[in-house]
Amino acid sequence: MRYFFLLLIFLSFFCTFINAKDFSKKASKEVVYTQKGEEKKWCPICGMSIKKYYKTSHTSKLQNETSRQYCSIRCLVKDDLEYGINKNSVQVVDFISEKLINAKSAYYVLGSEVKGTMSRISKLAFLKEEEAKAFIKKYSGQIKSFDEAFDEAKKNLKTDTSFFKTKKVKKIYPKGKRIFEKLCSPDIDPTMYLEINELKADIKNNKLCKKLDESRLHALSLYLWEVKRLGEQSVVENKVQVKENEKCPVCGMFVAKYPRWAAKLYYLHNDHTHDFSFDGVKDLMKFYFNPTKWGDYKVSKNMQNTILVTDYYSQKGIDGKKAYYVIGSDVYGPMGHELIPFEKIEDAKVFKKDHAGIKIVQFDEIKEKEVYKLDE
């Protein structure tokens, strides 16, 4: 009887790998989601379905403790480069049990015959070393640690991004454009969303398009996020200009990723100018009140300075010292509650009424304590 049960275990284990080359990465058990809201079902970096790519998915926490979940280690690496993750918090789905395990203790198989997720080199994680070795025996690959797999994904990030970009330009973007024009509301504004998974969730849950399967929803979302959103931003006149590699000195985010919220602070110091970019007025004001709290900056609010902020409706750059700010609305920026700027008082009043704002203030009325209270 004992040998009979051992045979059953062996056959079960073997069958797990029998079609590994073409195996589905889709979850065969209940998915554990770690993000919040309806957008939790998709990767915040590339928008792919967590359920569909569950067997290569990872989770992490950002430095601000926000939970994130990705379709792949490639997207985990990209998030780390943009925001910085707590690497000790990273979990990965075990290929065999489909349970979340500590990535640091996992055995990664790199370069097997299995197709990679968002990468040309596959990276699968196993809880047990003997299971990883059994997989390698049949489908090749090498056992690596999490740190080694992470470094490999980081090394190949640029070439992998370029490789998949070519595919998107040729096939996915045109498909998404056709879907948008034939099946969707023309009023969808992709600049209103902070992440691609938020866009996907809104399209699906609020029926902004006719019923779409995951494949068509993904093509549509990529077109809106990577083509239409950037195209609409490029035609805005006098927008706040931010370089692609500029980070907010307060939160560390790449500001260019959030053009709708971009703000700039310029200090005139002797014969030259110091300039800083922010992903929202809230972080700008934190820096303005106390620059040295965020680094060894030789500036102060007593220096001659200029402030540019992004008007919420027109998205053009306006004088931050003459703007009107709505506080306490139900509209969130990249860092949560925001001071939302408007060039005209009439626009601020309309927004306050439509979005449950608490009050409207001008620049000189903004208090430091009130700024930090927005984080509560």
Residue pairs with C-beta under 8 A, 6 or more apart in sequence:
13 131
13 134
16 96
17 23
17 134
17 135
17 138
17 139
20 112
20 113
20 114
20 135
20 138
20 139
21 113
21 114
21 139
23 114
25 52
25 53
25 54
25 55
25 56
25 117
26 51
26 52
26 53
26 54
26 55
27 51
27 54
27 55
27 98
28 98
29 98
31 50
31 51
31 54
32 100
33 40
33 41
33 50
33 69
34 40
34 59
34 67
34 68
34 69
35 44
35 67
35 68
35 69
35 197
36 67
37 198
37 201
38 201
38 204
38 205
39 195
39 197
39 198
39 200
39 201
40 50
40 69
40 197
41 49
41 50
41 51
41 197
41 201
42 48
42 49
42 50
42 196
42 197
42 200
42 201
43 49
43 50
43 53
43 69
43 70
43 71
43 72
43 75
43 197
44 68
44 69
44 70
44 79
44 195
44 196
44 197
45 70
45 75
45 78
45 79
45 196
46 71
46 75
46 118
46 196
47 196
47 197
47 199
47 200
47 218
47 221
47 222
47 225
48 71
48 117
48 118
48 218
49 71
49 214
49 218
50 57
50 69
50 70
50 71
52 71
52 214
53 71
53 72
53 117
54 93
54 98
55 93
55 95
55 98
55 124
56 71
56 72
56 73
56 93
56 117
56 123
56 124
57 69
57 70
57 71
57 72
57 92
57 93
58 69
58 70
58 72
58 73
58 75
58 76
58 90
58 91
58 92
58 93
58 103
59 67
59 68
59 69
59 70
59 89
59 90
59 91
59 92
59 100
60 67
60 68
60 70
60 76
60 79
60 80
60 85
60 86
60 87
60 89
60 90
60 91
61 67
61 68
61 85
61 86
61 89
62 68
62 79
62 83
62 84
62 85
62 86
63 83
63 84
63 85
63 86
63 252
64 251
68 79
68 85
70 76
70 79
71 117
71 118
72 116
72 117
72 118
72 119
72 123
73 92
73 119
73 123
73 149
73 150
73 153
74 116
74 117
74 118
74 119
74 153
74 157
74 160
75 118
76 85
76 90
76 150
76 153
77 150
77 153
77 154
77 157
78 157
79 85
80 87
81 154
81 157
82 253
82 254
82 257
83 252
83 253
84 252
87 150
88 104
90 102
90 103
90 104
90 146
91 100
91 101
91 102
91 103
92 100
92 101
92 103
92 106
92 125
92 146
93 99
93 100
93 101
93 125
94 100
94 101
94 106
94 125
94 126
94 127
95 124
95 125
95 126
95 131
95 135
96 126
96 127
96 128
96 131
97 127
99 127
101 125
101 127
103 125
103 146
104 145
104 146
104 147
105 127
106 125
106 126
106 127
106 146
107 125
107 126
107 127
107 128
107 129
107 131
107 132
107 143
107 145
108 123
108 124
108 125
108 126
108 132
108 143
108 144
108 145
108 146
108 148
108 149
109 122
109 123
109 124
109 125
109 126
109 132
109 135
109 136
109 141
109 142
109 143
109 144
110 121
110 122
110 123
110 141
110 142
110 144
110 148
110 149
110 152
111 121
111 122
111 140
111 141
111 142
112 122
112 124
112 135
112 136
112 139
112 140
112 141
113 122
113 139
113 140
113 141
114 122
114 124
114 139
115 122
116 122
116 123
117 123
118 160
118 164
119 153
119 156
119 160
120 156
120 159
120 160
120 163
121 152
121 156
122 141
123 149
123 152
123 153
124 135
124 141
125 146
125 149
126 132
126 135
129 143
132 143
133 143
135 141
136 142
136 143
144 152
168 222
168 226
172 218
172 219
172 222
172 223
173 219
173 222
173 223
173 226
173 227
175 216
175 219
175 223
176 219
176 220
176 221
176 222
176 223
176 224
176 227
177 223
177 227
179 209
179 212
179 216
179 219
179 220
179 223
180 188
180 209
180 220
180 223
180 224
180 228
183 209
183 210
183 212
184 203
184 208
184 209
184 210
184 220
185 208
185 209
188 203
188 208
188 209
188 224
189 232
190 199
190 224
190 225
190 228
190 229
190 232
191 229
191 232
191 233
191 259
191 260
191 315
192 260
193 199
193 202
193 225
194 258
194 332
194 333
194 334
196 221
196 222
196 225
199 221
199 224
199 225
200 217
200 218
200 221
202 208
203 209
203 212
203 217
203 220
203 221
204 212
204 217
209 217
209 220
212 220
233 239
233 259
233 315
236 314
236 315
236 316
237 316
238 316
238 317
239 259
239 262
239 310
239 315
239 316
239 317
240 259
240 262
240 263
240 264
240 308
240 309
240 310
240 317
241 264
241 317
242 255
242 256
242 259
242 262
242 264
242 277
243 256
243 277
244 254
244 256
245 254
246 254
246 255
246 256
246 277
247 253
247 254
247 255
247 277
248 255
248 277
248 278
248 279
248 283
249 276
249 278
249 287
249 294
249 295
249 297
250 278
250 283
250 286
250 287
250 294
251 279
251 283
251 334
251 335
253 279
253 334
253 335
255 262
255 277
255 278
255 279
256 262
257 279
257 334
258 279
258 280
258 333
258 334
259 310
259 315
260 310
260 312
260 315
261 279
261 280
261 281
261 310
261 333
261 334
261 338
262 277
262 278
262 279
262 310
263 277
263 278
263 279
263 280
263 281
263 283
263 284
263 307
263 308
263 309
263 310
263 320
263 341
264 275
264 276
264 277
264 278
264 307
264 308
264 317
265 275
265 276
265 278
265 284
265 287
265 288
265 305
265 306
265 307
266 273
266 274
266 275
266 305
266 306
266 307
266 308
267 273
267 274
267 275
267 299
267 303
267 304
267 305
268 303
268 304
268 305
268 306
269 298
269 299
269 303
274 297
274 298
274 299
276 284
276 287
278 284
278 287
279 333
279 334
279 335
280 333
280 334
280 335
280 338
280 339
281 309
281 320
281 325
281 338
281 339
281 340
281 341
282 333
282 335
282 336
282 337
282 338
282 339
282 371
282 374
282 375
283 335
284 307
284 309
284 320
285 339
285 366
285 368
285 371
286 293
286 294
286 371
286 372
287 294
288 301
288 305
288 307
289 301
289 368
289 371
290 368
291 297
291 299
291 300
291 301
306 319
307 319
307 320
307 321
307 363
308 317
308 318
308 319
308 320
309 317
309 318
309 320
309 323
309 341
310 316
310 317
310 318
310 341
311 317
311 318
311 323
311 341
311 342
311 343
311 347
312 340
312 341
312 342
312 347
312 351
313 342
313 347
313 351
314 343
316 343
318 341
318 343
320 341
320 363
321 363
321 364
322 343
322 362
322 363
323 341
323 342
323 343
323 362
323 363
324 341
324 342
324 343
324 344
324 345
324 347
324 348
324 360
324 361
324 362
325 339
325 340
325 341
325 342
325 348
325 360
325 361
325 362
325 363
325 366
326 339
326 340
326 342
326 348
326 351
326 352
326 355
326 357
326 359
326 360
327 339
327 357
327 358
327 359
327 360
327 361
327 370
327 374
328 337
328 356
328 357
328 358
328 359
328 374
329 337
329 338
329 340
329 351
329 352
329 355
329 356
329 357
329 358
330 355
330 356
331 338
331 340
331 351
331 355
332 338
333 340
335 375
336 374
336 375
337 374
337 375
338 374
339 361
339 366
339 371
339 374
340 351
340 357
342 348
342 351
345 360
348 360
349 360
351 357
352 359
352 360
